[in-house]
Amino acid sequence: MNKKILVTGGAGFIGSAVIRHVIKDTDHRVLNIDKLTYAGNLESLISVSENSRYQFSQTDICDGTALTELFADFQPDAVMHLAAESHVDRSIDGPAEFITTNIVGTYTLLEAARKYWQNLDKVKKSQFKFHHISTDEVYGDLNSTNDLFTETTPYAPSSPYSASKASSDHLVRAWYRTYGFPVVVTNCSNNYGPYHFPEKLIPLVILNALDGKPLPVYGNGQQIRDWLFVEDHARALYRVATEGIVGETYNIGGHNEKQNIEVVQTICQILDELKPQPNNQPYESLITFVKDRPGHDLRYAIDASKIERELGWKPQESFETGIRKTVQWYLNNLEWCRRVQDGRYQRERLGVSASCQ
């Protein structure tokens, strides 16, 4: 059955990957709701923007009136909630936006969705699903090299960002417990891939290297993350949204634990092969260790066995194949990168509608 899926944050890195997957690989319709903050870029959706099954509204999830109108007009069968402030360093410098968007925004969206759901007929009501997309950072970090985050790992967030996401997770589960509102929750590991905003580690390293700039690595670079190719994540999220069991949580990981310094060195080695420096110096010579950020978690690692066992999903990309595809994509799309870096993508936006700003 063709569904109508409302996606929040669909102009972001993961959200745009989800929408590209849904439009290209299914017959469903999508309404993309995005406030278009600095990290929202409609150019990530050019490949599907003219499709008749795709539509966009520039709307803030804190605007309850606008959300109510959008629910009434679009009549979604499912919500995939990805809208969030997500950069840890920014949350340390200015936590207020994270509290507003990630907590208040999630509450406002939950209420608009719940009121819409309550008025559906019996059949549609039973088929509706609210999918909340979160992060493994809500779990804090792992002390042992053998431990993994599971769906029952206690929450211990370390940063304003992860604390705000943990709060939103708790709200979603409370709406399920209190109101019977049909939710599913996913917690994912670090994503990487095409269209990633350049402030994040992997695109920052690629673009700095190409410009001959220092490659900043926090502390000693020994922090470990589980890396998940964004297109694998998009496929997993769609699987959960359509087949996940209401009330359940699914952890999504890439089975690719790497130290940050390993990630940077791998990128350097690929660039040495594909785009050598004019002076023929190895890109690793640009690596610069900088002061560690406050409260930096040491290790994240996901146990993704539940989603594989129950929903049949597992990543298609290894880190080696995914990172090579990613580096090649940036080399092939430097104009997209430059437009993001110099802000042109923000100055040339189209398709604006309701916003509370």
Summary of the structure (lengths in Angstrom):
residues: 357
radius of gyration: 19.9
end to end distance: 36.6
largest distance: 68.3
contacts: 1205
relative contact order: 0.15
helix: 46%
strand: 17%
